[in-house]
């Protein structure tokens, strides 16, 4: 099985619930609720939610991190 190369971090990182919401196709309120409940693979850095596109895509596809 061929693997896709990991994107550069600067192109992969998502800062803030709004950017995460756009990536997963959900509203901001729903996304913020999911983040607060720990349902998405993200963490807070300096008061802002941070994740990566690749982590979220793997999680939503049901793959292990």
C-alpha positions as CSV (number, residue, x, y, z in Angstrom):
1,X,0.0,0.0,0.0
2,X,1.3,3.4,-1.0
3,X,1.3,6.2,1.6
4,X,0.8,9.8,0.9
5,X,3.6,12.1,2.1
6,X,2.8,14.2,5.1
7,X,2.2,17.9,4.2
8,X,4.5,20.5,5.7
9,X,3.3,21.6,9.2
10,X,2.7,25.2,8.1
11,X,0.2,23.9,5.4
12,X,-1.3,21.4,7.7
13,X,-2.0,23.3,11.0
14,X,-5.3,24.8,11.8
15,X,-5.6,27.6,14.4
16,X,-8.9,28.3,16.0
17,X,-12.3,26.6,16.1
18,X,-13.4,28.5,13.0
19,X,-10.7,27.0,10.9
20,X,-11.3,23.5,12.3
21,X,-15.0,23.9,11.6
22,X,-14.4,24.7,8.0
23,X,-12.1,21.7,7.6
24,X,-14.6,19.2,9.0
25,X,-17.7,20.8,7.4
26,X,-19.5,21.7,10.6
27,X,-20.8,25.0,12.1
28,X,-18.6,26.9,14.6
29,X,-20.9,26.3,17.5
30,X,-21.1,22.5,16.9
31,X,-17.3,22.4,16.4
32,X,-16.6,24.3,19.6
33,X,-19.0,22.0,21.5
34,X,-17.1,19.0,20.1
35,X,-13.8,20.5,21.0
36,X,-14.8,21.3,24.6
37,X,-16.1,17.7,25.0
38,X,-12.8,16.2,23.7
39,X,-14.5,14.7,20.7
40,X,-11.9,16.1,18.2
41,X,-8.2,15.5,18.2
42,X,-7.1,19.0,19.1
43,X,-5.7,20.9,22.1
44,X,-5.6,24.5,23.4
45,X,-2.4,26.5,22.9
46,X,-2.4,30.0,24.4
47,X,-6.2,29.9,24.6
48,X,-6.8,28.9,21.0
49,X,-7.8,25.5,19.7
50,X,-5.1,23.9,17.5
51,X,-5.1,20.8,15.3
52,X,-3.9,19.6,12.0
53,X,-5.8,18.7,8.9
54,X,-4.1,15.3,8.7
55,X,-5.0,14.4,12.3
56,X,-8.6,15.4,11.9
57,X,-8.9,13.6,8.6
58,X,-7.5,10.4,10.1
59,X,-9.8,10.7,13.1
60,X,-12.9,11.3,11.0
61,X,-11.9,8.3,8.7
62,X,-11.8,6.1,11.8
63,X,-8.1,5.5,11.7
64,X,-5.8,5.4,14.8
65,X,-3.5,8.3,15.3
